Amino acid sequence: MSAIAQAGGAPRASRVRTRTTQKARWWVLSGGVLWIVIFAVLLSGVVAINVAVLRLNLQLDDSGRQRTQLKTDIAGLRAEISSAAAANRIERLARGELGLVEVPPEDTTYIELGK
């Protein structure tokens, strides 16, 4: 009886150990997979942030170019205003378009101011 009892008892103990070992291996493997998934999610988040920063830098660069172009346009317009407001140009336009003629003064009077 003891031989039968020993023979029947031995496979049960090995089955329990095998199941426990398989469960332990599964937990170890699942823990490793879990860490890989966590790192993959974190890395994809870092990549997404970098892409967003690059897009913002492109927009900032475009805004800088537009600002420079606007400053150049403003300088050109100021130069046009300056040349349009020049006294010689106004005088020439008055003579040409309005037919104004410069008449020299007949009599010039000087006033001396007291010192």
Buried (B, 14 or more C-beta within 10 A) or exposed (E): EEEEEEEEEEEEEEEEEEEEEEEEEEEEEEEEEEEEEEEEEEEEEEEEEEEEEEEEEEEEEEEEEEEEEEEEEEEEEEEEEEEEEEEEEEEEEEEEEEEEEEEEEEEEEEEEEEE
